[in-house]
C-alpha cells in the first residue's frame, strides 16, 4: 500500500492537486546553463483539503547532464536555424505575393486603358 500511495504522489493529476508552486533552493552551473539542484514543490491537495510539499533534488552526475546538455544545444541550434529559414521563406513568399499583386494591377490598368481606347474607336 505504501508503494501505491508513493506512485500516486509521484504522478501529478490536476483533478487531485491544485496548481503547484516551485521554489528553487539551490542551482548549479553545469556547462553553459544553470540547473535547479534542490527545489521544493508546494501544492494544495484537493481530495484531503490540506497543503502538501515535496522536496526534490538532482542526483545525476555532471557528466550525464553535460551529455544531455550538448544534445539539447544541438537541437536548439537546429531549431533556431529552421526558424530563420522559415522566416526567410515567409519573407520571400510575401515579396512574391507583392510582386504578383503589382503585376496584376499593371495588367488591369493596361486592360482598362485598352478598353477605353477601344470604346473611343467604336464611339461609345
Secondary structure, DSSP 8 states (H G I E B T S, - for coil): -HHHHHHHHHS--TTTB---EEEEEEEEEETTEEEEEEEEEEEEETTTTEEEEEEEE----HHHHHHHHHHHHHHHHHHHHHHHHHHHHHHHHHHHHHHHHHHHHHHHHHHHHHHHHHHHHHT-
